[in-house]
Amino acid sequence: MKKIIILSAFAFLASCTSVQNTPSSEPFTWEGANLYFLVTDRFNNGNPNNDINFNRTEKAGTLRGFEGGDLRGVIKKIDEGYFKKLGINAIWMTPIVEQIHGTTDEGTGKTYGYHGYWTKDWTALDPNFGTEADLKELVEKAHKQGIRILLDAVINHTGPTTDIDETYPMTWVRTEPQCKYDNFENTTACTLVANLPDILTESNEKAGLPTLLEKKWRKEGRYEKEMSELNEFFVKTRYPRAPKYYIMKWLSDYVREFGIDGYRVDTVKHTNEDVWKDFKKVCDQAFAEFKLNNPDKVLDKNTPFFTVGEVYGYGISGKQLYNFGDKKVNYFQNGFTSLINFDFKGDANKSYEELFSNYDKILHQDLAGKTVMNYASSHDDSWPFDKDRKKTYETATKLLLTPGISQIYYGDETGRRLTVTGAEGDANLRSKMNWEDVKNNPETQKLLEYWQKLGQFRRNHPAVGAGYHQMISNSPYWFSRIYKTDKVVIGLDLPKGTKEVNVIGIFDNGTRIKDAYSGATMPVIEGKISLTNDNNIVLLEKD
């Protein structure tokens, strides 16, 4: 591993000019996406005037309160071209709906719903995160740069009860028993943790609108409008007025009104699987309505609404099934195109070829037509691939070149620390984005540029994530990826000096080829490509 890190760093130093790749003629496909995941409150503070709302002034534990990040901060980074330079073509943000107003006691300090997973009202944005006008601007500006937007859907539970936040009625939630996770029922018909009311998602029984929402909406002057829309939804869909369908309606409104491109779905395995099949149907219809009503704002006319599920513990080695012990469930057949792959952080310790060829085989056979989303670190995984940020170049190389969707967690590309003095548990993983390092630290800037070069190459070539992988030679290590008409050849751990690779069957003789890493161009001569430099990585594409 040390050899890989040193060579990567040396290669980077030897080629520090940012190079724009040549885009493939093949259109975007989710199977090869380069996605950026950010905790909305921690990424960038674009509007300090919205930092405190609902009298959220209690002192919270370290990194357990609102820190100011918002939609306006994301918009600023879109405007600056930060995501475009990183090769991002999809952004997933943590939930932005209105959170509980009070705090809970966790560990040694109080905790606010800064992370977005403690919903109070699905129909409103939390003012700490921004306004509907902000969301509209964000989606439109992202789309103009070819970037899709994923929001985060939480249907499994509400926010906790606090001194100032009511619990949803018992027709909507259960408050016990707490999950034991030893079989299907003890994972679905229970609360994840104490004081996290669990939505009765298995129920089709009629439930009235919770009084807390009625009072809130009347006070805000929108009760009649919201009720009219609910009535229209239930008449149109013929779904029973069960809690899960209310929430599906509310979440699909963000698709219908703003044109978001997909949902990352939280706590998938904690509900019956049919919930997600229905949710996908509702979102598909909302997406179709947005496209019909906004033909000039559609980014991908033929690309369906995207759903990626968090089935905690699922890994690509499980192929299409998740095993509860007493029951196996295929979530790919229940509303999902993709699942988050919890195997990658461990698989990243394997050699390049073992990692790449194994993922290629599973994705093109057992998961054909589906995909997984790989990550090295995240907001709730305390055992990431590189917790101490000592293998940041290796992380980039493996994450961005492995078949499947790549999920860059904010700060992976800048070495943002994942261990913070005074923080407990998941709070460590959610420190504020290290923009000062990006601005002032030369080592951070070099690391970021390495991620940018690989990210741009991945974005411009769906073959990297969605194509068929074929090793050309083991030592030196060269391989190809081919997706329809898009073809690339990549070399890793290469020696200094002259490098030569056989590209027969990939690039024709006389074709002008470009190394997207160094910027050098060269022709194919007698089925081979040859170039000379001190880099240990080569990214070949048609010029």
C-alpha positions, 0 to 999 in steps of 0.5 A: 500500500505504501508503494502505491501512495508514494507513487501516486503522490509522485505522479501527481507532483510530476503533472499538476496541470488540470486537464479537461477530458474529451467527453464520450458521445454516449449519454449519461447513465446512472450505472457510471455516475460520479456522485457527490454526497454532502451533509447540507449543514456542514458543507458551506454556509452561504447565508449566515442570516438563516443560521438560527431558527425556532429559537434553536439556541441551546448549547449542543455537544461538539458537532451536534448542533447546526453549523450554518451549512445551507442550500445557498452554500451549495449554490455558491459552489455550483456557481464557482464550478467546484463540482464541475471541476471535480467531475461530478454529475450528481449531488446527493444532499442529506434531508432538507425538510423541516426538523424538530425544533428541540434537542435530545440528550445524547452522550455528553451533550444535546443534539439538534436535527442538523443532519436532516433525519429527524422530520417534523414536517415533510411539506416544508423546508427547514429554514436553517437549510434554505427556502423553496426559491433556493432549492429551485435555483439550485436544481436549475443551476445544477442541471445547466452544468449537467449535474443531477440532484438527489434528495434524501427520503425518510419514510421509516420514522419521524423525529424524536419527541422533545420538550417542545416537539409533539409525537405523531399520533398512535394511528401514525407511529409506534414507540415500542418495541425497540428493534432487536435486528435478529429477524425480519419482524424485529427489524421492521415492526419496531423503533430503530432506537429509543425515542424515535417514533416508527411510522406504521409503514406496514399498515393500510388503515386509514389515518387522519391528518396529525393534529400537530400538522393541522395546527401548524398549517393553519398557523402558516395559512396553508391548511386548505391548500395542503388538504386540497392537494392531499384529497386530489392525490388520494382520489387520483392514486386510490391509495388508502389514507395510510401514513406511508402514502401521505409521506409519499405524496409529500416527498413526491412533491419535490420531484413534481415541483422542482424536478429533482432527479432521484432519491437516496432512500433512508433505512430501507430494510426497516419497512416492508419492501412493498413500501418502496415499490409504491414509492417508486411508482409515485415518484415516477408519476411525479417525474413524468408530470414535471417533464411534461410541464417543464420541457425546457428544464428537463436534463435527461428526457429518457432517463427514469427517476433514480432511487438508491437504497440504504439497506444497511449492511448490504454488499455487492457480494450478496448480489440481489438479495439481503438476508434477514436470517429468516427471510431474504429480500430482493430490493432491486425488484422492489423499487430500486435501481441501485443499493449502497454497497457496504462491501467496498470499504473492505474490498478497497484493500484488495489489489486493483485487478481483484477488485475491478474484475470481481465487481465487473463480473457481478454487475454484468451478470447477477446485477445486469441492468442494476448497479451499486453505489460504492463509498470509502467514507460516509456520514454514519459509517465509523469504519471507513476505508481510510479513517486517518486520511493516510491513503487519500490518493489510493482512495481516489484511484480505487473509488473513481475507477471501480465499476459501479457508481462512485460516491465521493463523501464531502471532504474525501477529495480534500482530506477532511478529517474524520476524527475530531477532538470532543466529538462522539460517534457519528459526529466525528464524520460530519465536521465542517468542510475544510475550505481553508485547506482548499484555499491555503494548503498546497498539499490539499490543493494537489490532492484535490487536483488528483481527484479532479483529473480522475473525476473528470475522466469518469464523468466524461466516460460512462465506460469507467463505471458502467463498461466491461472491464478487461485486463490487458496486462498484469505487470505493468498493469493495464486494462480497458473499459468498454461501454457501447461506443465509449472505450478507454484504456487505463494504466496504474502503477506504471514505471517512469519513462516510456510506457507502451500498451497493446490496444488492438481491438480497442483503438484502430491504427492511426487513431489520435489518442490522448492521455487525459492525465498528462494531456499528451497526445499520440497516434496508435501505431501497429496496434500500440500506444507509446508515451514517455513521462514520469507519471505512474497513471495513464488515462487514454481516450480518443482525442 
